[in-house]
Amino acid sequence: MSKRVMNPAARVTAVALAAAGLGASLVAGAGSAFAAEGKAAPIALGAATTTSAAVSAQATALKQAALEQAAVKAAAAKQAAAKAAAVKAAAAKAAAAKQAAAKKPSWVKPVTKYTLTASYNQGGAMWTNKHSGQDFAVPVGTAVKAAGAGTVVKAGPNGGGDGPAYGNAIVVKHANGKYSQYAHLSKIKVSVGQKVAAGQTIALSGNTGNSSGPHLHFEIRTTPNYGSSLNPAAFLRTMGVSI
């Protein structure tokens, strides 16, 4: 068998070509790796961007939730404060009303400006028996007030049923079992069954019935009827009222 002998020049050329091919492969490999790294880099950057956006969105959501919770708490606190203020105002109003009621007298004079004339148990030609009440000389149309709180049991002409001598008259029943009577009135402003307060205007004074001049005839009675009178001035003094 004969040996094939390669021309030295051809051998050198072949080696060079082989080396060149290897270099090309190395270069190609390096390029491929670089290309692979070049493609991977954008993917990693996109993932980081997405994570950052998620964290930012979560932070924004938490901040919004905190703001909403703070707003709810503020609204609840404002509502609680308003409720407390309303309760406090109601309590203050009730206390003021109670204080005013405590200061308000339970009994008052039946008229404010007057001249005392005929007194209780006084004799005279004007009455068949001795005078049954206290007379207050006042002009016609003077406001007549309920001496104490109570319920109207008589109101009208003919003395409200006690007789024509009284003219127009009113009788009020009080909680202590006593009755007050107001006679010779020009106008009656209440009706039977009506509740009245101490100091409330119930009539206007006049000169009706058996009267020698404009005045208010005032009685305190133990019953609603004529013939059960007490000394009105003495009774009012026991109630803290001086005439």
Order of alpha helices (4+ residues) and beta strands (2+ residues): alpha-beta-beta-beta-beta-beta-beta-beta-beta-beta-beta-alpha
